[in-house]
Amino acid sequence: MRIHVFFHDHCFDGAASAAVFTRFYETCMHPGSEFSYTGLAHKASQLFDESLFDGNENAIVDFKYSTSPKLNWWFDHHQSAFLKPEDADHFHQDRSGKKFFDPNYKSCTKLIATITKEKFGFETPDLADLIHWADIVDGALFPNAETAVIMQPPALRIALVMEAGPDGGLSQWLIPKMTTTPLSEIVKEDRISRAFQPLFEQHMHSLEYIRQVGKCDRGVVFFDLTSPGIEVYNKFVPYYLFPECVYSVSVSPSSFRTKISVGSNPWNQEKAVHNLATICERYGGGGHPRVGAISLAPDSKEKALAIAHEVVTELQSPPEIIKS
């Protein structure tokens, strides 16, 4: 039995979701199955290549819904899980008992662990630490910004290597590791430990750049990372550097998209009254009420900057209708 698992690429929660799903499937569905993994990224062009759904069973975790008849399992927790209303209708008409959506969960990993326990009797005591940290990382449940930025816990070091590292095959190696190996042991592996230090130095360099160019005005900090070509930055850096801000908006480049990131300060949530997923959806993006993103074509810097400034202006004003 060959199971093809698709997951949110370059994302700790995405990889952890794939790992928990793998353990569940191996334990409760078909022991001895062969697993393959493909990372998915939000981009301006088509999200799904139908030909990739080539497993005996195919699963998507922590990513948008597909109406493909070849999709057997699906778990997601993003408000913007459906590309269009017809996709949501398709999901609600599904009677397979294998597709689950709940935007109230902080992480997709916790959603999978909870659903598989309740509906299939799957117990995961040895994965408790992985599930715990996926919830912290994806839900921004850190005690303070310094913890998120200085990255002492193993999960945060692994997350940095996943999100910012150049190792394109890392997830295919890491996900099976996560199914059985504690994070405290994974972080010691050469593939993680050797990559961490140079990436951490780049992280500190981007922190200093954001310190120099970031401007906080009426509760919103904005910075443009396209000129220095910084593709990935720690999303908590703006709140570490500008603790008074409520929101952050940035533009960053990559080979396959120009990305507008929109976030809210986890340590200043009482003032965060805008639904960021709803705002991003208007521009073809999405996410969660407190964090979202918009993906444009890679050569869309000027358009991205124009959209970013529109978003900044909106966030600097009270919303007409507050949505949580």
URFEN-V376732 format. One record per backbone hydrogen bond with DSSP energy under -0.5 kcal/mol. NH is the residue of the N-H (numbers start at 1). CO is the residue of the C=O. If there is no record, write none. Layout:
# URFEN-V376732
nh=NH co=CO
nh=NH co=CO
This chain:
# URFEN-V376732
nh=3 co=1
nh=3 co=34
nh=4 co=2
nh=4 co=57
nh=5 co=3
nh=5 co=36
nh=6 co=4
nh=6 co=59
nh=7 co=38
nh=8 co=61
nh=9 co=7
nh=9 co=40
nh=11 co=8
nh=15 co=11
nh=16 co=12
nh=17 co=13
nh=18 co=14
nh=19 co=15
nh=20 co=16
nh=21 co=17
nh=22 co=18
nh=23 co=19
nh=24 co=20
nh=25 co=21
nh=26 co=22
nh=27 co=23
nh=28 co=24
nh=29 co=24
nh=29 co=25
nh=30 co=25
nh=33 co=30
nh=34 co=1
nh=36 co=3
nh=38 co=5
nh=40 co=7
nh=50 co=48
nh=52 co=49
nh=53 co=50
nh=54 co=52
nh=56 co=2
nh=57 co=2
nh=58 co=70
nh=59 co=4
nh=60 co=73
nh=61 co=6
nh=62 co=75
nh=63 co=75
nh=65 co=81
nh=71 co=68
nh=72 co=58
nh=72 co=70
nh=73 co=58
nh=74 co=98
nh=75 co=60
nh=76 co=100
nh=79 co=287
nh=80 co=287
nh=81 co=78
nh=81 co=79
nh=87 co=84
nh=88 co=84
nh=89 co=85
nh=90 co=86
nh=91 co=87
nh=92 co=88
nh=93 co=89
nh=94 co=91
nh=100 co=74
nh=102 co=76
nh=105 co=102
nh=111 co=107
nh=112 co=108
nh=113 co=109
nh=114 co=110
nh=115 co=111
nh=116 co=112
nh=117 co=113
nh=118 co=114
nh=119 co=115
nh=120 co=116
nh=121 co=117
nh=122 co=116
nh=127 co=124
nh=128 co=125
nh=131 co=127
nh=132 co=128
nh=133 co=129
nh=134 co=130
nh=135 co=131
nh=136 co=132
nh=137 co=133
nh=138 co=134
nh=139 co=135
nh=140 co=136
nh=140 co=137
nh=141 co=136
nh=148 co=144
nh=149 co=145
nh=150 co=146
nh=151 co=147
nh=156 co=153
nh=157 co=153
nh=158 co=154
nh=159 co=155
nh=160 co=156
nh=161 co=157
nh=162 co=158
nh=163 co=159
nh=164 co=160
nh=165 co=160
nh=165 co=161
nh=168 co=166
nh=170 co=167
nh=173 co=169
nh=173 co=170
nh=174 co=170
nh=175 co=171
nh=177 co=173
nh=178 co=174
nh=179 co=175
nh=180 co=177
nh=181 co=177
nh=185 co=182
nh=186 co=182
nh=187 co=183
nh=188 co=185
nh=189 co=185
nh=189 co=186
nh=192 co=189
nh=193 co=189
nh=194 co=190
nh=196 co=192
nh=197 co=193
nh=198 co=194
nh=199 co=195
nh=200 co=196
nh=201 co=197
nh=202 co=198
nh=203 co=199
nh=204 co=200
nh=205 co=201
nh=206 co=202
nh=207 co=203
nh=208 co=204
nh=209 co=205
nh=210 co=206
nh=211 co=207
nh=212 co=208
nh=213 co=209
nh=214 co=210
nh=215 co=222
nh=217 co=215
nh=217 co=220
nh=220 co=217
nh=221 co=247
nh=222 co=215
nh=223 co=249
nh=225 co=223
nh=225 co=251
nh=229 co=225
nh=230 co=225
nh=231 co=229
nh=237 co=234
nh=239 co=236
nh=240 co=236
nh=241 co=237
nh=242 co=238
nh=245 co=242
nh=246 co=219
nh=247 co=219
nh=248 co=263
nh=249 co=221
nh=250 co=261
nh=251 co=223
nh=252 co=259
nh=254 co=257
nh=258 co=296
nh=259 co=252
nh=260 co=294
nh=261 co=250
nh=261 co=259
nh=262 co=292
nh=263 co=248
nh=264 co=290
nh=265 co=246
nh=266 co=264
nh=268 co=265
nh=271 co=268
nh=272 co=269
nh=273 co=271
nh=276 co=274
nh=276 co=289
nh=277 co=288
nh=279 co=275
nh=280 co=276
nh=281 co=277
nh=282 co=278
nh=282 co=279
nh=283 co=280
nh=284 co=281
nh=285 co=280
nh=286 co=293
nh=288 co=291
nh=291 co=288
nh=292 co=262
nh=293 co=286
nh=294 co=260
nh=296 co=258
nh=300 co=297
nh=304 co=300
nh=305 co=301
nh=306 co=302
nh=307 co=303
nh=308 co=304
nh=309 co=305
nh=310 co=306
nh=311 co=307
nh=312 co=308
nh=313 co=309
nh=314 co=310
nh=315 co=311
nh=316 co=312
nh=317 co=314
nh=323 co=273
